[in-house]
Amino acid sequence: MAKNVLVLKHFESPKEAGVYYRLVSLTGTNKGEAYVLIGNRIVIGRSEKADIRLNDTKTSREHAEITKVGADWVVTDLGSQNGIVVNDKKINQKQLTEGDKLIVGQTVFKFARVEVNSKTKVIKENLDEPKTNNKALMPFLILLVIVVGVFLMDDEQPTVQLPKEPTKKGFQDVTRDFDKQLKSRQAAEDKSLKEKLAVIYQRGLREYREGNYYRAIHEFNLALIISPGDSQAEYYLRKTKEDLDSSIEAYTAKAQRDTDSLKFQSAVVAYCSIIRLLYSVPDDPRHKNAVSQINDLEARLGLNKNDTDCLKKPSTGQ
């Protein structure tokens, strides 16, 4: 738990200065605890391995996850039995904003932003309007008195008006302008990156829902090329590969049962489903095994080798 969250009481703050995001438990057995998000992926659930563990029968072992996407935090339902609710609305995935109420099982969390400027305070101090320091003004007042005295005592000398020096920006002003430009440029780049990733996620999830797992894998790998280490893309990629493996295992088991029951045609259909799932990776051992099994079933059915539709290569037009 210490790896991804820092557990404190709701009235405590981290020791180091900085901006933090946390989940404050408002109900349940964890009431009053605050979980400061310090990792990129935080799992909430009943499992002992969960980063935020809830002793709640309404909570799944791995109920939800909160991932860092750029500068934002996104909550995702991990296929839990009872789902998750944000601000009285059941969701599958949502970008969290400050003040959001998140319900997991019977526990209510509040998502909050905390800025720490000292070891003892959480409240941000106002540094924009510093108080006038009278002591700092004393040297200037003394200098002004001396200048006035000189002019009063030596009124015979002609007054010489020195040319004014052009106003120059101080180093601090230039640095501040540069920082503003840099932050503005970074914000524009972050926005553009988020928009690109959102389009790629939509394409990948559409292919995933239609069972085109390898096309979905291609999209999520593309997201990782654009944004290396992106936790959301890594989760989608891992989930897609797991479902692809599960589907192939299920079709293989069905084909074996049908073969044992002498339902050869039905077994061929199951093996063809595996070939379609692995159409883009013919060197995959599971693809090769499916082709071999179909050829054996073709012999039992009195068919020629590779007569089955899923084994026929598409003809090219002249």
Disulfide bonds with the S-S distance in Angstrom:
Cys272-Cys310 2.06
